Amino acid sequence: MSLAANKQLIQQYYGDMWNTWDFAVADEIIHETIDFRGSIGLTVKGRDGFKGYMRTIQTAFPDFHNTIEEMIAEEKKVVAVLTYSGTHHGTLFGVPPTGKRIQYAGTAVFQIEGDQVTRGWVLGDTLGLLQQLGAIAPLP
């Protein structure tokens, strides 16, 4: 795939799959043996594990939204700088629902083979997220 096509795949990943909770898109664009580390630090393997991760996020933040701030593509890799937002309606990190609106930053690195994501490594600002949820005190 071209660099533009790889970027389009990641736009589909966030826009058509995550932002609308369309799990059927995962069957199309997520490789069955994906190796994935999500923005909250959980690591999963395989498409079913990936969908389970999506359900964890969906339960915690039913209105979770991903905004791509920037993308860089090179060969079979795409890097995205993101802003995540949502409302905390389900237990996460042992923190019961707070109803708080959250927003945190992240960066994702994807490996693409053909027209599927084979690896995703996402680093999210979990410290900032935990502070917003009231699980830890803000730093001075």
Summary of the structure (lengths in Angstrom):
residues: 140
radius of gyration: 14.8
end to end distance: 46.9
largest distance: 46.9
contacts: 421
relative contact order: 0.19
helix: 32%
strand: 40%
